[in-house]
Amino acid sequence: MDFALTADQTQIVTAIERLCAPFDADYWLRHDTEGGFPHDFHQALAAAGWLGIAMPEAYGGAGLGITEAALMMHAIAASGAGMSGASAVHMNIFGLNPVVVFGTEAQKQRWLPPLIRGEDKACFAVTEPDSGLNTLGLKTRAVRGIDDQGEHYLVSGQKLWISSAQVANRMLLLARTTPEDECSGSAGLSLFYTALDRSAIAVHEIAKMGRKAVDSNQLFIDGLRIPVEDRIGEEGQGFKYILHGLNPERILIGAEAIGLGRAALARATAYARDRVVFNRPIGQNQAIAHPLAQNWMALEAAHLMVHKAAALYDAGLPCAAEANAAKYLGAEAGYQACETAVVTHGGMGYAREYHVERYLREAWIPRLAPVSPQLILCFIAEKVLGLPKSY
């Protein structure tokens, strides 16, 4: 076993840290206060060629693995950008994996280069108000038809918690092409990558607790016309295609949560070292020092699981348990580090200028999404430990 990064991987981390340096904590505080997508940050990553880090070289990507992508996303979050910075480019890194794996050559040529160059911004439209994590219960319908413009689908329904839909011009959409009562197993859902046509989609932003830099939305879709050429793979097999992106997403979310936790730990440690009360730095007190030490160990352990899961994925080996564990452990360790950072700052931890309250608000994101910690525990209990399925 070799836990050391390669020279190339070290260069990736250094390059990302250098790129993120101008986008400091105050930059992200402004976006958290005022809102507004961080277009300049997104374009800086695009211009440097990082948006296609895990995309094939044939379409303008770097052709690297999820290991390198996880290192990149960890470095972005750890720079102080937190989940806001990571979420601004998250969709680029894993979202179009179904296109890479199942798309036609024409679709790849049409869709991947503009996304990698930063010309397109895409959102991931899967979740619905009434189905939650029960993806097979989606109600949004796509009805196939033909007219003088050719074969197409007409789509109507709702989607919820869709990130970056305020600025996106494309979306990866999962919709039902066969009524639920006519389906068996996971069949009946189809996957599309298409234009986000605002004449047929009302985009309503959700006011939320944190990560104001990247919008979250509810979509009301009414008669959206999608050409049949925008369907990925076979009709009715969309759920299987989506699954191919789930393990990479869990790995990346885990890496981002750990990066966020490390940003919080760095600020807490600096404060504990410099803050003097009763003629001694507060970090000299074990009540302050020990929780910070525990945070460091938990983040390190979670990071090892992220890299194990990524290594398995890149080697083409089964990694579902490790990917889920990486997301769970990363989210928990990141959250605990952010909470400790606020407590370490005492009353000043509640002040926005110290940034750690923002980190704590953002730390809820990887705990809640894209899969709940309870479902991960159910998965491990059933698939790894062999216990009866509980739902």
ABEGO torsion letter per residue (X at the ends): XBABBBAAAAAAAAAAAAAAAABBAAAAAAAAAAEEBBAAAAAAAAAAGAAAAABBAAAGBAGBBAAAAAAAAAAAAAAGAEAAAAAAAAAAAAAAAAAAAABBAAAAAAAAAAAAAGABBBBBBABBAAAEABAAABABBBBBBBBAAEBBBBBBEBBBGBBGAAABABBBBBBBABBAAABBEABGBBBBBBBBBAAABBBBBBBBABGAABBBBBBBBBGBBBBAAABBEBBGAAAAAAAAAAAAAAAAAAAAAAAAAAAAAAAAAAAAAABBBGGBBAAABAAAAAAAAAAAAAAAAAAAAAAAAAAAAAAGBBAAAAAAAAAAAAAAAAAAAAAAAAAAAEAAAABAAAGAAAAAAAAAAAAAOABBAAAAAAAAAAAAAGBBBAX
